[in-house]
Amino acid sequence: MEIGMIGLGRMGANMTERLQQAGHRVVVHDINSAAVERMAVLGAAGATSIEGLVRQLRPPRAIWLMVPTGTK
């Protein structure tokens, strides 16, 4: 399977690692470029923009969003 992951905080990064360990190709994006680089070192395909993430995925595209709730 191939999936895009937007949001590489604690949960998004962990899900990316687990998906990769299960043999899936993961394309990642985050507003923090260091988070993208960390996942790329582990084998994910990094994208500098959402558009770039979409271009790297074949249709039909599956994209998983891991974003904060906005509450503390």
N, C-alpha and C positions, 0 to 999 in steps of 0.2 A: 504494500500500500504506500501511497505517497500523500503527505499531508503538510499543510502550512501551519505554522504556529506563530501567532502574534501575541507578544507579551511573554518576556522571559524572566519574570520575577521568580520567587521561590517555587511556586506551583508550575508555571510554564516551563521553567528550566528542567524540573524533575520529570515532567511529562515528556519533554523532548528526549531526555536521556532514556527513559523507559521505552518509548516508541522505537528509538534507534536500536536499543538492545534486543528488541523483538524483531529486528530486521526491516523496519520501515524507513523509507527515505523521508527526512523532515527538512523543510525549508523554513527558516526562522527570520523574524523581524522584531525589533524592539526599538524604542526611542533612544535607548542607551546602547551605543555602538559597541561598548566593551562587553555587554551581555551577548551580543551577536557573535563577537569574536570568540568568546569562551565556548559557545556551542559549536562554532565552526571548527575549533581545535578538536572537539569530540566527534566530529564527522558530519555535523549538520551543514546544509547549504545555507549560507548567509545572504540576506537581502538588505540593501540600504534603504528601501522604501517598500510600501505596500504594493505599489505597482510592480516593482522588481520581484517581489514574492510571487505575485500572480503570474508573471511571465515565466517563472521557473517551474510552475506546476502545469501538468497536462490536464485538459478537460476530461471528465468533469472534475472540478477542483473541490477539495475539502479543506477548509480553513478553520482552525480552532483558535478562539480568542480567549486569552487569559488576562483579564484586566481587573484592576482594583475596584472595590465597591464604591469608593469615594467617601466612606465613613471611617471613623477611627474608633 
